[in-house]
Amino acid sequence: MVHRHWFEIFVGGHLPPHRLDWLGTGAGVQLYQAWLLTAVEVGMHVLTENVVRGPAATSLQVSSPLWAQRLNSPWLAQLKRLSESAS
């Protein structure tokens, strides 16, 4: 479930520990998200790319930077929890 909507999720690419990308379909849109992970001296640099297509995309206000932030926030929080518990 993404923001109270059900999506069917497919992992498109997985190259641990450097890249993960996935595609989700549902709620009148297709979501694509790529995660590029690069180790740096004091942790990990995380770069994300978000693409949304479909007729409902405009209703999601995907042109707003806040939309991407809302999409990424739960993922980043979980990534942080997992990395800290592994240390």
QUIMOZI-V897483 format. One record per residue. N is the residue number from 1. RES is the residue in one small letter. PHI is phi in whole degrees, 0 to 359 (999 if undefined). OMEGA is omega in radians with two decimals (none if undefined). Layout:
n=[N/N]
res=[RES/RES]
phi=[PHI/PHI]
omega=[OMEGA/OMEGA]
This chain:
n=[1/2/3/4/5/6/7/8/9/10/11/12/13/14/15/16/17/18/19/20/21/22/23/24/25/26/27/28/29/30/31/32/33/34/35/36/37/38/39/40/41/42/43/44/45/46/47/48/49/50/51/52/53/54/55/56/57/58/59/60/61/62/63/64/65/66/67/68/69/70/71/72/73/74/75/76/77/78/79/80/81/82/83/84/85/86/87]
res=[m/v/h/r/h/w/f/e/i/f/v/g/g/h/l/p/p/h/r/l/d/w/l/g/t/g/a/g/v/q/l/y/q/a/w/l/l/t/a/v/e/v/g/m/h/v/l/t/e/n/v/v/r/g/p/a/a/t/s/l/q/v/s/s/p/l/w/a/q/r/l/n/s/p/w/l/a/q/l/k/r/l/s/e/s/a/s]
phi=[999/238/49/67/235/274/229/268/250/234/280/270/213/210/231/298/261/254/208/214/222/216/233/233/236/156/54/78/221/244/252/230/221/243/240/248/245/231/291/234/303/246/143/221/265/244/242/241/232/237/228/231/228/123/297/274/300/293/289/276/54/292/283/278/299/294/298/296/297/294/291/278/306/296/294/295/297/292/300/297/301/295/291/289/285/279/284]
omega=[3.11/3.13/3.07/3.08/3.11/3.11/2.95/-3.00/3.08/3.03/-3.10/-3.13/-3.10/3.13/-3.07/-0.12/-2.97/-3.00/2.99/3.01/-3.08/3.11/3.09/3.09/3.13/3.09/3.09/3.13/2.92/3.10/2.99/3.09/3.08/3.10/3.06/-3.05/-3.13/3.09/3.05/-3.02/-3.06/3.11/-3.05/3.02/-3.10/3.08/3.12/3.03/-3.13/3.07/3.12/3.12/3.06/-3.06/-3.12/-3.07/-3.13/3.12/3.11/-3.10/-3.07/3.10/-3.13/3.06/3.13/3.13/3.13/3.11/3.11/3.11/-3.04/-3.01/-3.14/3.13/-3.14/3.11/3.12/3.09/3.11/3.12/-3.12/-3.11/3.12/3.13/3.11/-3.11/none]
